């Protein structure tokens, strides 16, 4: 790799995020190098750019575990790059090039946004059973009418965490896959990271950059 790895804000969870909708991660942008002719990822160094060492370890360890389940050898950067030298290009390159990695994955937070979502009102209309039965009691009359119930619209506030993830080829030092992901209302950080990893690795499998082993 030719660029230094900066310190940035925490990834996926240094703020408390609460929302009304359920959590979920999706990829909003995906790019794959159309000229890449190398093979699938065999050994990858996972780098999560975080402010706190404990958060970095959780993030990287989770992604490493998910790569391993897919049959890819993976190593967390915190195990091979000293925390006091993680922005040192020479140290990072030595950690990458001296351990047989063919790929490096780098993830960093790019935004945490509050987004308003309007949920429109709904009108429910019951069944019509025929003409009203005025002379046969209240229930036939009640059951033969239209039952109308209206629920007014309302606005909810969602928290959206956007993360940029790049995968580099070690030999050429070129970017071969990149994506921007959005995680909606991640209440539990560990669950959010797990979901993030499933989506990322799922697309790498889809693109042929990871060959999942049975």
N, C-alpha and C positions, 0 to 999 in steps of 0.2 A: 504494500500500500504506500502511496506517496503523500497522503495528507495526514496531518496530525489529528488526533482525536481530542476534541475540546470537552471541557466540563460544561454541562448545561443543566437546566432544571430537571427535577426528578421525572422518571418515566413511569406512567401508569400508577400514580397513587401517592404522591407526596402532599396532595390536598385531599380533603374528605369530599367525596362526591356522592350526592344523593339526588335521586330523580324519581319520577312517577312511573316511567316505563321500565320494562325488564332490561337487563344488560344484554349486549350482543356486539360482536365485532364483524365488520364487513370491510372489504377492500374497495376503496373509491377510485383508486388509480393503480394501474399495473403497467409496467414496462418490461419487456424482455428483449435482450440484444438479438436481433435477427441474424447476426453474423456469427454468433457463438457456435463453435463447432466442437467444444470440449465435451467430455463425458459428464455423467451425473455426479453430484456431490458425494464424495466418499468420506471426507474428514473436514469439518468446519469449526472455525473459531467463532464463538458467539460473544458479541460485545453489546452490552446495554449501557448507554451513556446516562448515568445517574449522578445525583448529588450526594446520596448517602450510600455508603458501602453495603449496608445490610439490604437495602432495596435492590442494589445491583446484583447481589448474590442470589436473592430470591428469583429475580427476573431471569438471569442467565441459567441458573440451575434448572428452572422449569423448562426453558427452551431446550437445554441440553437433553433433559429426560425425554422430551417429545421427539427430538431428532433420533435419539437412540431407539425409541419404540418403532420408528420408521426404518430402522436398519442403517442409520448414518452415524458414524463416529463423530462425536461432538465434544468440545472442551469449552468450559466457561473461562472468559478472559481473566477473571479475578484470580484464577489459580496459576496463571503463567505471567501476568503483567503486574508488577508491584504497584500498589495504589499510589505511591509517591512519584512514580515515573510513567503514569499512564498517558501523559501528553507528550512524552519523549518519543519522537519518531523512530529513532534508532532502536530503542528498547522494544517498541511495538513490532517493528519489522523483524527484529531478531526472534521474538516470540512466535511470529507467524512462520517465518522461513525456516526455522530450525526444528520444526516439529512435524513436518510432513503434511501440513494443511494444504488442501487444494482450493479452499474457499474461506471467505471471511464474511460474516453477517454482522452488520452494524445497525442498531435501532436507536432512534432518538425521538423525544417528544417534540412536536412542532406547534401544538396549540391545545388549549383547554377552553372550549367555548360553551357559553350558555345560549341555548336556542329555544325560542318560543314555538310551540306547536298548538294550533287550534284544532280542537276536536268538535266537529259540527254536531248540532242537536239531532235527535232521532225521534220520529213519530211512529209508534206501534199501533196498528189497526187490527182489531179483533175480527172474528168471523161473523158473517151474517147468515143466520139459520132460516130465514124466511120471514113472512109477515108477522108483525107483533101480535101476540095472543093476549088481547086485552082482558078477555073474560076468563082466563084459566090460571090466575094467580100471578104472583110477582116473578117467579123464576122463569117461566116461559117467555115472559116479556123481556126480562133482563138478558136472557141468553140469546134472544133473537135480535138484539140491537148491536150496533157497532161500538166496540170498546176502544176508545182512543186514549193513549197515554203519550205524553210528550216529555222528552228529556232535553233540557236546554244545552246548548253548546258550552264549552269551557276551554280554558287555555292552560297548558302544562309547560313547565320549564325543564328541558333536558340538558344534561351535561354531556358533551361530546369530546372525547379525548382522541386527538389525531397524532399518529405516530408514523414516521418515515422509516422504512427499512430497506437497506441496500445490501445486495450480495455481490461480492467481488471475487473474481478469479485471481488466485494468487500468482500463477505463472505469468499472466499478461498484465496483471494489476488493473484490469478493466472491469467496469460494472457490467454484470450479466443479467441482473434482475433487480427491479426496484418496485416498491409499492407504498402507497399511503393508506393506512387503515384508520377506521373510525370505530371507537368503542363507545356505546351508548350507556350512560348511567351505570358505571362499574361500581356497584355497592361493595363487593368483596374483592379486594385487590388480587388475591391469589386466584380466584375464579376468573377474574378479568385477564390475567396473564395467561392462564391455561387456555381460555377461549381465543386469545390473540395468537398463541402458538399454533393451535389447531388450524386457524384460518391461513396463517402464513405458510406453514408446512403443507397444508392441503393444496395451496396454489402452486407451490414448488413441485409437488407431485404431478399436478395437472399439466404444468409446463414441461415436464420431463426432466427437470433439474434434480429431482430426487426420485429414485426408484425404490419404492417401498418393498421391503423384503418380508416375505411371509414367515 
